[in-house]
């Protein structure tokens, strides 16, 4: 009975740690998105209200058999909706950039030799990720005025960016210098490499089937752990939780390493 009580307490701790991580992670992402103007104030407030509702409901269901299914359903929904702030911000950014493109095109219709319009149009295409179109407009600006120093530098950078896109190595986002092993900052411009950038690049190098297997394995393990906890097998649930935690740490270490 004593060991049974310890196991149940550990399972309860795992459950509430999971709830706390969900609340903290989502709240942090929302506040950051609001401070960076990726979300309007009312959008952030509405999503924070939903997060508060989740926490209150989790407290009410914590002593019932519905807590585990509720928690799992929330995790699934959070996974599906986790990209909403980024998508809203990206949509707003795309709208603004498209409006800028239209403005500069109208300026060129009025004056086909408007060097500033060519340059601004190329800058906007760079922000949209349309590197080839940006290169073409930088070249048009230089055809009108070959002495444009800034446009020459921007054209060189755009050409270098086109060369490195899809490369098998990581480049500094600021100066496009290749990253050497064990480097934590660019030796040319001094910009620090972010852990998120390393994770994103390493994730792109992993086959899609491997990532899919990771997600499937982790999801199955989580379902089994929650099911065992709900059906009166706390020690087995603890073992699955610990295994899942070790699995997640191992993947994270693999993604943050730069070789």
C-alpha positions as CSV (number, residue, x, y, z in Angstrom):
1,X,0.0,0.0,0.0
2,X,2.8,2.4,0.9
3,X,4.6,1.8,-2.5
4,X,1.3,2.1,-4.3
5,X,0.8,5.5,-2.7
6,X,4.3,6.6,-3.7
7,X,3.6,5.5,-7.3
8,X,0.3,7.3,-7.4
9,X,1.9,10.5,-6.0
10,X,4.6,10.3,-8.7
11,X,2.1,9.9,-11.4
12,X,0.2,12.9,-10.0
13,X,3.4,15.0,-10.0
14,X,4.0,14.0,-13.6
15,X,0.5,15.1,-14.6
16,X,0.8,18.5,-12.9
17,X,4.3,19.1,-14.3
18,X,2.8,18.4,-17.7
19,X,0.0,20.9,-17.0
20,X,2.5,23.5,-15.7
21,X,4.7,23.1,-18.8
22,X,1.8,23.6,-21.1
23,X,0.7,26.7,-19.3
24,X,4.2,28.2,-19.1
25,X,5.2,27.4,-22.6
26,X,2.0,28.7,-24.2
27,X,1.9,31.8,-22.0
28,X,5.6,32.6,-22.8
29,X,5.0,32.2,-26.6
30,X,1.9,34.4,-26.4
31,X,3.6,37.2,-24.5
32,X,6.7,37.1,-26.7
33,X,4.4,37.3,-29.8
34,X,2.6,40.3,-28.4
35,X,5.8,42.1,-27.4
36,X,7.2,41.5,-30.9
37,X,4.0,42.8,-32.5
38,X,3.3,39.4,-34.0
39,X,-0.1,39.4,-32.3
40,X,-2.6,42.2,-31.6
41,X,-3.4,42.9,-27.9
42,X,-6.9,41.5,-28.2
43,X,-5.6,38.3,-29.9
44,X,-3.1,37.7,-27.1
45,X,-5.7,38.5,-24.4
46,X,-8.2,36.1,-26.0
47,X,-5.7,33.2,-26.2
48,X,-4.5,33.9,-22.6
49,X,-8.1,33.7,-21.5
50,X,-8.4,30.3,-23.1
51,X,-5.2,29.2,-21.4
52,X,-6.7,30.4,-18.0
53,X,-9.8,28.4,-18.8
54,X,-7.7,25.3,-19.4
55,X,-5.9,25.7,-16.1
56,X,-9.2,26.1,-14.2
57,X,-10.8,23.1,-15.9
58,X,-7.7,21.0,-15.3
59,X,-8.0,21.8,-11.5
60,X,-11.6,20.8,-11.4
61,X,-11.0,17.5,-13.3
62,X,-7.8,16.6,-11.4
63,X,-9.6,14.3,-9.0
64,X,-11.9,12.6,-11.6
65,X,-11.3,10.0,-14.2
66,X,-11.7,12.6,-17.0
67,X,-8.4,14.3,-16.1
68,X,-6.2,12.0,-18.2
69,X,-8.4,12.1,-21.4
70,X,-8.8,15.9,-21.0
71,X,-5.1,16.4,-20.7
72,X,-4.3,14.2,-23.7
73,X,-7.0,16.0,-25.8
74,X,-5.5,19.4,-24.8
75,X,-2.0,18.2,-25.8
76,X,-3.3,17.1,-29.2
77,X,-5.1,20.4,-29.7
78,X,-2.1,22.4,-28.6
79,X,0.1,20.5,-31.0
80,X,-2.3,21.3,-33.9
81,X,-2.8,24.9,-32.9
82,X,0.7,25.7,-31.7
83,X,1.6,27.6,-35.0
84,X,-1.4,30.0,-34.9
85,X,0.5,33.0,-33.6
86,X,3.3,32.5,-36.2
87,X,0.8,32.0,-39.0
88,X,-1.2,35.1,-38.0
89,X,2.0,37.2,-37.9
90,X,3.3,35.7,-41.2
91,X,-0.1,36.5,-42.9
92,X,0.0,40.1,-41.6
93,X,3.6,40.5,-42.8
94,X,2.8,39.1,-46.2
95,X,-0.1,41.5,-46.6
96,X,2.2,44.5,-45.7
97,X,4.9,43.3,-48.1
98,X,2.5,42.8,-50.9
99,X,1.2,46.4,-50.4
100,X,4.8,47.6,-50.5
101,X,5.4,45.7,-53.8
102,X,2.3,47.4,-55.4
103,X,3.5,50.8,-54.3
104,X,7.0,50.4,-55.8
105,X,5.6,48.9,-59.0
106,X,3.4,52.0,-59.4
107,X,6.4,54.2,-58.9
108,X,8.2,52.3,-61.7
109,X,5.2,52.6,-64.0
110,X,5.4,56.4,-63.5
111,X,9.2,56.5,-63.8
112,X,11.0,53.4,-65.2
113,X,14.4,54.8,-64.2
114,X,13.5,55.2,-60.6
115,X,16.5,53.7,-58.9
116,X,15.1,53.9,-55.4
117,X,12.0,52.0,-56.5
118,X,14.1,49.2,-58.0
119,X,16.1,49.0,-54.8
120,X,13.1,49.0,-52.5
121,X,11.4,46.4,-54.7
122,X,14.4,44.2,-54.5
123,X,14.6,44.6,-50.7
124,X,10.9,43.6,-50.4
125,X,11.5,40.5,-52.5
126,X,14.3,39.5,-50.2
127,X,12.0,39.8,-47.2
128,X,9.5,37.6,-49.0
129,X,12.3,35.0,-49.8
130,X,12.0,35.6,-53.5
131,X,15.8,35.7,-54.0
132,X,15.9,35.4,-57.8
133,X,13.4,38.3,-58.2
134,X,15.4,40.4,-55.8
135,X,18.6,39.8,-57.8
136,X,16.9,40.8,-61.0
137,X,15.7,44.1,-59.5
138,X,19.1,44.9,-57.9
139,X,20.7,44.4,-61.3
140,X,18.1,46.7,-62.9
141,X,18.9,49.4,-60.4
142,X,22.6,49.0,-61.2
143,X,21.9,49.2,-64.9
144,X,20.3,52.6,-64.3
145,X,23.1,53.7,-62.0
146,X,26.3,51.5,-62.0
147,X,27.8,53.5,-59.1
148,X,25.3,52.4,-56.4
149,X,27.5,51.1,-53.6
150,X,24.8,49.7,-51.3
151,X,23.0,48.0,-54.1
152,X,26.2,46.3,-55.2
153,X,26.7,44.9,-51.7
154,X,23.1,43.8,-51.5
155,X,23.4,42.1,-54.9
156,X,26.5,40.2,-53.8
157,X,24.7,39.1,-50.6
158,X,21.7,38.0,-52.6
159,X,23.9,36.0,-55.0
160,X,25.6,34.3,-52.0
161,X,22.3,33.6,-50.4
162,X,21.1,31.9,-53.6
163,X,24.2,29.8,-53.6
164,X,23.8,28.6,-50.0
165,X,20.1,27.9,-50.0
166,X,19.6,24.1,-49.7
167,X,23.3,23.6,-48.8
168,X,24.3,20.8,-46.5
169,X,26.1,23.1,-44.1
170,X,24.8,25.9,-41.8
171,X,25.6,29.6,-42.7
172,X,25.5,32.7,-40.6
173,X,22.2,34.4,-41.4
174,X,23.8,37.9,-41.2
175,X,27.0,37.6,-43.4
176,X,26.4,34.1,-45.0
177,X,29.7,32.7,-43.8
178,X,29.8,28.9,-43.4
179,X,29.7,27.7,-39.8
180,X,32.6,25.6,-38.7
181,X,32.4,22.8,-36.2
182,X,32.3,23.9,-32.5
183,X,31.6,27.5,-33.4
184,X,29.1,29.3,-31.3
185,X,29.4,32.6,-33.1
186,X,30.4,33.8,-36.5
187,X,34.1,34.6,-36.7
188,X,33.4,37.2,-39.5
189,X,30.6,39.3,-38.1
190,X,30.5,38.2,-34.5
191,X,26.8,37.2,-34.6
192,X,26.0,34.4,-32.1
193,X,24.4,31.3,-33.5
194,X,21.0,30.7,-31.7
195,X,20.2,27.2,-30.3
196,X,16.9,27.5,-32.2
197,X,18.7,28.0,-35.5
198,X,20.9,24.9,-34.8
199,X,17.8,22.8,-34.0
200,X,16.0,24.0,-37.1
201,X,18.9,23.3,-39.4
202,X,19.6,19.9,-37.9
203,X,15.9,19.0,-38.1
204,X,16.0,19.7,-41.8
205,X,18.8,17.2,-42.3
206,X,16.8,14.4,-40.6
207,X,14.7,12.2,-43.0
208,X,11.0,12.9,-42.7
209,X,10.3,9.2,-42.0
210,X,12.6,9.3,-39.0
211,X,10.8,12.4,-37.6
212,X,7.5,10.7,-38.2
213,X,8.6,7.6,-36.3
214,X,9.8,9.8,-33.4
215,X,6.4,11.5,-33.2
216,X,4.5,8.2,-33.5
217,X,6.7,6.5,-30.9
218,X,6.4,9.5,-28.4
219,X,2.7,9.7,-28.9
220,X,2.2,6.0,-28.4
221,X,4.3,6.1,-25.2
222,X,2.4,9.0,-23.9
223,X,-1.0,7.3,-24.6
224,X,0.2,4.1,-22.9
225,X,1.5,6.0,-19.8
226,X,-1.7,8.0,-19.4
227,X,-3.8,4.9,-19.9
228,X,-1.8,3.0,-17.3
229,X,-2.2,5.9,-14.8
230,X,-5.9,6.0,-15.4
231,X,-6.4,2.2,-15.0
232,X,-4.6,1.8,-11.7
233,X,-1.0,0.9,-12.7
234,X,1.0,3.8,-11.4
235,X,4.4,2.2,-11.3
236,X,4.2,1.1,-14.9
237,X,3.0,4.6,-15.8
238,X,6.0,6.1,-14.0
239,X,8.3,3.8,-16.1
240,X,6.7,4.9,-19.3
241,X,6.9,8.6,-18.3
242,X,10.6,8.3,-17.4
243,X,11.2,6.5,-20.7
244,X,9.4,9.2,-22.6
245,X,11.4,11.9,-20.8
246,X,14.7,10.1,-21.6
247,X,13.6,9.7,-25.3
248,X,12.8,13.5,-25.5
249,X,16.1,14.5,-23.9
250,X,18.1,12.2,-26.3
251,X,16.4,13.7,-29.4
252,X,17.0,17.3,-28.1
253,X,20.7,16.6,-27.5
254,X,20.9,15.2,-31.0
255,X,19.3,18.4,-32.4
256,X,21.3,21.0,-30.4
257,X,24.7,19.4,-31.3
258,X,26.7,21.0,-34.1
259,X,29.3,18.9,-35.7
